[in-house]
Amino acid sequence: MNTAQSLERDVQRDVRARGSAGRAAFTLIELLVVIGLVALLAAMLLPAISKAKMRTQGMACLNNNRQLATAWLLYADDHNDRLPYNLGGPNRDSVAQRTNLNWVNNLLNWELDSDNTNTATITEASLGPYASRVVSIYRCPSDRVLSAIQRQANWTGRVRSYSMNAMIGDAGELSQQGFNQNNPDYVQFFTRSSIPRPANIFVFLDEHPDSINDGYFLNKAYYHEWVDLPASYHDGAATFSFADGHSQLRRWQYARTKRPPLPDAAGLPLYIPSHEDADFKWVIERMSIGRP
């Protein structure tokens, strides 16, 4: 091979090498296009991922509610059909007396009080053993609401998200005459067998974090206002469990029902205009039945 041929071959090899290297590299424009496509895909996927997470948390909340109803039924089986104590006060400014006879023994607030985090207020209360003392089922996974001082104390959440229908169980002094002073024209259910249509009467629900306090979910059928407010963690819905053991998700219609899950956001008692009372009526109709 002469010198000219050798030089030509070297040049061709160098050109091929440069071409190969050029094809392997990205230009700045190509890189920006790729970044843009990735950002677009992320923007399209994030809402779907968020909705999937919300659905998963809603299903977990439904399951928690169902397990609480199962514990409630087991308690009745073990107490000659009598239902757990469900103590409360005559209005939202008065709360349950402190006793482990109650289904839970805590009062939740936005301060640094130990009731907000003390799991013994659940495990040592009357329903605790029938829930196998599993405290996680008392809290909705979507409920991470805390006050500023609670976050500063590095809390991750309060111990309870659920409350019991005020017309279910022995309400102590409020029901010692055989009816509930809060709703005297309605039946207070002291036993499981006294509930004529168990599938139509709710026992537990996830309650708005600003009104949950003592776990006694009270609304008065005679007033057009929310005394206690259901939660709306699940895309504007709350979970309920019923006296027959089933649970369901209820989606609220009106913004007045879907108050933000924040401290001091419920604004209770909350007046309900007559043209926006469908949510309230749904709850009242499943609270109890009229006394004969």
Buried (B, 14 or more C-beta within 10 A) or exposed (E): EEEEEEEEEEEEEEEEEEEEEEEEEEEEEEEEEEEEEEEEEEEEEEEEEEEEEBEEBBBBBBBBBBBBBBBBBBBBEEBEEBBBBBBBBBEBEEBBBBEBBBBBBBBBBBEEEEBBBBBBBBBBBBBBBBBEBEBEBBBBBBBBBBBEEBEEEEBEBBBBBBBBBBBBBBBBEBBEEEBBEBBEEBBBBBBBEEBEEBEEBBBBBBBBBBBBBBBBBBBBBEEEEBBBBBBBBBEBBBBBBBBBBBBBBBEBBBEBBBBEBBBEBBEBBBEBEEEBBEBBEBBBEBBBBEEE
